Amino acid sequence: MEFRPSSPDTIGMELELQLLDAGTLDLADGILPLMRLYPSSVYVKPEVIQNTVEIASKVCGGVAELEAHVRDIAAGLRTRCAGLGMRLCGAGSHSFSVRPGLITPQPRYLAMERRYGHLSHAQITFATHVHVGMRSGDETVSLMHRMKPYLPLLIAVSASSPFWQGLDTGFASYRHRILAVTRSYGVPPSFVRWEDFCRFFETTRRAGLFGSVHDIHWDLRPRPHIGTLEVRAMDAQATVGEAAALAAFVRALVEGLRSGELSEAGLPQPLPWWIEKENHFAASRLGLAARYIADEAGTVRDLGEVWHAVYAALVPVAARLGEGVYLERLRAQIEAGPGYVAQRREYERTASLNDVVARLVDRLEREPRGEATTA
């Protein structure tokens, strides 16, 4: 399988948003009429479930360009959704909807329905995916391996799915538990060279497990046809600005690992598979309050402590990229309370999950068009 290299300075993002009925704020199966208003768009796309719309950005040279581009698309989407009696919402799960998802009638999605049965209707989740340009397949699988111990941190700082079908799940990111029932979810295996990944993929293709790389849903996966490493661990965010801050965090992480600036003692390092899985679960359960197993000796640290150490290490990296303002924005967001904390506070204040959703809708609708933070 050929890996088509791309510039390491490039970045892209996919942001999955909820389509809601404007009156009830329940999920609305509205992607088909919406896509009729976007007959040839490469930036607005359907997803597996008809209550989801995806913004897929262009290839950008930095996070400021990315944020302005996605904000502009989101503003146009809000207008078109309003004309169809819908509103948009950003969060990893819907707080109170109980209906199974309706599959979007496209060949790939219908094949998934045949393959996975009811599971395909139950996975009503919404994510933020970030693509970072890679120079080679070998670099991609190397960075996948070195990024794995940072997955719990990415989960915790982005967690925005505490409610599910009218209940407080007790999780910061219940989205990860919904996805955990699937075949190729979560922490990926490690590969030494690109040819090792190609050998893995060819074996699974012959066995009928995967038809393309698109069928692999790890939290980190290579995208050889566009030359990126795709980071898929993060929940959808309430605003484009918050998603942009996450994108800057991912970009700085990748650059810090490339340059060796994150190799110092005290920062997350590759761990045995079972420890990576435990840390992954703990982060989805308690977010930044989780306990993080730091080494094979069983040393445990607070994940919030890990966040502060990683943030401090990334400040000079983000500054070098000209994106320090975005890392500072993420720090401020976390100090104010990540998405899962904000949603629970709103519920404690109002005792209404409808009000939780209404608050999320309002935040996205108040975000201006095409305005990005400047360094």
C-alpha positions in Angstrom: 0.0 0.0 0.0 1.5 3.3 -1.1 1.8 6.1 1.5 1.5 9.5 -0.2 3.6 11.9 1.8 2.3 15.4 2.7 3.9 18.4 4.4 4.3 18.1 8.1 3.2 21.7 8.4 -0.4 20.9 7.3 -3.4 20.2 9.4 -7.1 19.3 8.9 -10.1 18.5 11.0 -13.4 16.7 10.9 -16.0 17.9 13.2 -19.2 15.8 13.7 -22.2 17.9 14.8 -25.7 16.8 16.0 -28.8 17.7 13.9 -31.6 18.6 16.2 -35.3 19.3 15.8 -35.7 23.0 16.4 -38.8 22.5 18.6 -37.9 19.6 20.8 -34.1 19.6 20.6 -34.2 15.9 20.1 -32.0 14.4 17.4 -33.4 14.8 13.9 -32.8 12.4 11.0 -32.2 15.4 8.7 -29.1 14.7 6.7 -30.8 13.8 3.5 -32.7 17.1 3.0 -29.6 19.0 4.3 -27.3 17.4 1.7 -29.7 18.4 -1.1 -28.5 21.9 -0.2 -24.9 20.8 -0.6 -25.0 18.7 -3.8 -21.3 19.0 -4.6 -19.6 20.2 -1.3 -16.4 18.5 -0.3 -16.6 20.2 3.2 -20.1 19.2 4.3 -20.7 15.4 4.4 -23.1 12.8 5.8 -22.1 10.2 8.4 -23.3 6.7 9.2 -26.3 8.0 11.1 -28.8 10.4 9.6 -28.8 12.7 12.6 -25.2 13.7 12.1 -23.5 16.2 9.8 -19.7 16.3 9.3 -17.6 19.4 8.6 -14.5 18.2 6.8 -12.0 21.0 6.5 -9.6 21.8 3.7 -5.9 21.1 4.1 -4.6 24.1 6.1 -1.2 25.5 6.9 -2.0 26.2 10.5 -4.7 26.3 13.2 -5.8 29.9 12.6 -6.6 29.1 8.9 -8.3 25.9 10.0 -10.5 27.7 12.6 -11.6 30.5 10.3 -12.4 28.0 7.5 -14.5 25.7 9.8 -16.3 28.6 11.5 -17.3 29.9 8.1 -18.7 26.5 7.1 -20.5 26.1 10.4 -22.2 29.5 10.0 -23.5 28.5 6.6 -24.7 25.2 8.0 -26.6 26.9 10.8 -28.5 29.1 8.3 -29.4 26.1 6.1 -30.4 24.0 9.1 -32.7 26.8 10.3 -34.5 26.8 7.0 -35.2 23.1 7.4 -36.4 23.4 11.0 -33.2 22.1 12.6 -30.5 23.4 14.8 -26.9 22.3 15.4 -25.3 21.0 18.6 -21.7 20.1 19.5 -21.1 17.4 22.1 -19.9 13.8 22.2 -23.4 12.4 22.9 -27.0 13.7 23.0 -28.3 14.0 26.5 -31.8 12.5 26.3 -32.5 11.1 22.8 -33.6 7.4 23.0 -34.4 6.5 19.4 -32.1 4.2 17.5 -30.2 5.8 14.7 -31.4 5.7 11.1 -28.6 4.6 8.7 -27.7 7.0 5.8 -28.6 5.1 2.6 -25.1 5.1 1.0 -23.5 1.8 -0.1 -20.7 1.9 2.5 -23.0 2.6 5.4 -25.6 0.1 4.3 -22.8 -2.5 4.1 -21.9 -1.6 7.7 -25.5 -2.1 8.7 -25.5 -5.6 7.2 -22.2 -6.4 8.8 -22.9 -5.1 12.3 -26.7 -5.3 12.7 -28.1 -3.4 15.6 -24.7 -2.1 16.7 -24.7 0.2 13.6 -27.9 1.9 14.9 -26.8 2.2 18.5 -23.5 4.1 18.0 -24.9 7.6 18.1 -21.8 9.5 19.0 -20.0 12.6 17.8 -16.3 13.2 17.5 -13.5 15.6 16.6 -10.9 14.1 14.3 -7.6 15.9 13.6 -5.3 15.1 10.7 -1.6 16.0 10.8 0.6 15.8 7.7 3.2 13.0 7.6 6.4 12.7 5.5 6.3 8.9 5.2 4.5 5.8 6.3 7.4 4.9 8.6 7.0 8.3 10.4 3.3 7.7 10.7 3.5 4.3 12.5 6.3 5.6 14.7 4.3 8.5 15.8 1.2 6.3 16.3 3.3 4.2 18.8 4.6 7.3 20.6 1.2 9.0 20.7 -0.6 6.1 22.4 0.3 7.0 26.0 -1.2 10.5 25.4 -4.6 9.1 24.3 -6.0 9.2 27.9 -5.0 12.9 28.1 -6.7 13.6 24.7 -9.8 11.8 26.0 -9.9 13.7 29.3 -9.4 17.2 28.0 -12.0 16.7 25.2 -14.6 14.7 27.2 -18.1 16.0 26.5 -20.5 13.0 26.8 -21.5 12.5 30.4 -25.3 12.0 29.6 -26.8 9.2 27.5 -30.5 8.4 26.9 -31.6 10.6 29.8 -29.1 9.4 32.4 -25.9 10.6 33.9 -23.6 7.7 33.1 -21.0 8.6 35.6 -18.5 8.8 32.7 -16.8 11.9 31.5 -16.8 10.5 27.9 -19.4 7.8 27.6 -18.9 8.0 23.8 -15.9 5.7 24.3 -17.9 3.1 26.1 -20.5 3.1 23.3 -17.8 2.6 20.7 -16.0 -0.1 22.7 -18.3 -2.8 21.5 -17.0 -2.5 17.9 -14.3 -4.6 16.3 -11.5 -2.1 15.7 -12.1 0.6 18.3 -9.6 2.2 20.7 -5.9 1.8 21.3 -4.2 0.6 18.1 -1.5 -2.1 17.9 2.1 -0.9 17.4 4.0 -1.3 14.1 7.8 -0.9 13.7 7.7 0.0 10.0 5.1 0.9 7.4 5.5 -2.5 5.8 4.4 -4.1 9.0 1.1 -2.1 8.9 0.7 -3.1 5.2 1.2 -6.7 6.1 -1.4 -6.4 8.9 -3.9 -4.7 6.6 -3.5 -7.2 3.8 -4.0 -10.1 6.1 -7.2 -8.6 7.6 -8.4 -7.7 4.1 -8.0 -11.3 2.8 -9.8 -12.5 6.0 -12.7 -10.2 5.2 -12.4 -8.0 8.3 -11.6 -4.7 6.5 -12.3 -3.5 3.0 -10.3 -0.3 3.3 -8.4 1.7 5.9 -11.7 3.6 6.4 -13.1 0.5 8.1 -10.4 0.7 10.9 -11.7 2.9 13.7 -8.7 3.1 16.1 -8.2 6.3 18.0 -5.0 6.7 15.9 -4.9 5.5 12.4 -2.8 6.2 9.2 -4.5 7.7 6.2 -2.1 6.7 3.4 -4.1 8.2 0.5 -3.9 11.7 1.9 -0.7 11.4 3.8 -1.8 12.0 7.4 -2.0 10.6 10.9 -5.6 10.8 12.0 -6.2 11.4 15.7 -9.7 10.3 16.6 -9.8 10.1 20.4 -11.6 13.4 21.0 -15.3 14.0 21.7 -17.1 16.6 19.6 -16.8 20.1 21.1 -19.4 22.7 21.9 -17.8 25.4 19.6 -15.5 25.5 16.6 -13.1 27.6 18.8 -12.8 24.8 21.3 -12.2 22.2 18.6 -9.5 24.5 17.2 -7.8 24.6 20.6 -7.8 20.8 20.6 -6.4 20.7 17.1 -3.5 23.0 18.2 -2.9 20.7 21.2 -2.7 17.6 18.8 -0.4 19.5 16.4 2.0 20.5 19.2 2.0 17.0 20.6 3.0 15.5 17.2 5.7 18.2 16.7 7.0 17.7 20.2 7.3 13.9 19.6 8.9 14.5 16.2 11.5 16.8 17.7 12.2 14.7 20.8 11.1 17.5 23.1 8.6 15.1 24.9 11.1 12.4 25.6 12.1 13.7 29.0 11.4 11.8 32.2 8.1 12.5 33.8 6.1 12.7 30.5 4.0 9.8 29.2 6.1 7.1 27.5 5.0 3.9 25.6 3.6 1.3 28.0 2.5 -2.4 27.8 -0.8 -2.8 26.0 -2.8 -3.7 29.1 -1.7 -0.5 30.9 -2.6 1.6 27.9 -6.1 0.0 27.9 -6.5 0.6 31.6 -5.5 4.3 31.3 -7.8 4.7 28.3 -10.8 3.4 30.3 -9.9 5.4 33.4 -9.8 8.7 31.4 -13.2 8.0 29.8 -14.6 7.3 33.3 -13.3 10.2 35.3 -11.7 12.6 32.9 -8.8 14.6 34.4 -9.7 13.2 37.9 -8.6 9.7 36.7 -5.6 7.9 38.0 -2.9 7.3 35.3 -0.6 4.2 35.5 2.8 5.8 34.5 5.1 2.8 34.3 5.4 -1.0 34.5 6.2 -0.7 38.2 2.6 0.5 38.8 3.4 4.1 39.7 0.2 6.0 39.7 -0.2 9.7 39.0 -3.3 12.0 38.8 -4.1 12.6 35.1 -4.6 16.3 36.0 -0.9 16.3 37.1 0.0 14.7 33.8 -1.9 17.4 31.9 0.1 20.2 33.7 3.4 18.5 32.9 2.5 18.0 29.2 1.1 21.5 28.9 4.3 23.0 30.3 6.4 20.9 27.9 4.3 22.0 24.9 4.3 25.8 25.6 7.6 26.3 23.7 6.5 23.9 20.9 3.2 25.7 20.3 5.0 29.1 20.5 7.5 27.9 17.8 4.5 26.9 15.6 2.9 30.4 16.2 0.0 28.8 18.0 0.7 29.4 21.7 -2.6 31.4 22.0 -4.5 28.2 21.2 -2.7 26.2 23.8 -3.5 29.0 26.3 -7.1 28.9 25.2 -7.3 25.1 25.9 -5.7 25.7 29.3 -8.4 28.3 30.1 -11.1 26.0 28.9 -9.9 23.2 31.2 -9.6 25.6 34.2 -13.1 26.7 33.6 -14.3 23.1 33.4 -14.1 20.7 30.5 -17.2 19.9 28.5 -18.4 17.1 30.8 -18.1 19.4 33.9 -19.9 22.2 32.2 -22.8 20.0 31.2 -23.2 18.6 34.7 -23.1 22.1 36.1 -25.9 23.1 33.8 -28.0 20.1 34.8 -27.4 20.8 38.5 -28.5 24.4 38.0 -31.7 23.6 35.9 -32.5 19.9 36.6 -33.3 19.8 32.9 -31.4 17.8 30.2 -33.4 19.8 27.6 -31.7 22.9 29.1 -28.3 21.2 28.9 -28.8 20.7 25.2 -30.3 24.2 24.7 -27.1 25.7 26.3 -24.9 23.8 23.9 -27.0 24.9 20.9 -26.8 28.5 22.1 -23.0 28.4 22.5 -22.5 27.2 18.9 -25.0 29.7 17.5 -23.4 32.6 19.2 -20.0 31.8 17.6 -19.1 34.4 14.9 -18.5 33.5 11.3 -14.9 33.1 10.1 -13.2 34.8 13.0 -10.0 33.1 14.3 -7.8 33.8 17.2 -4.5 35.5 16.1 -1.2 34.9 17.8 
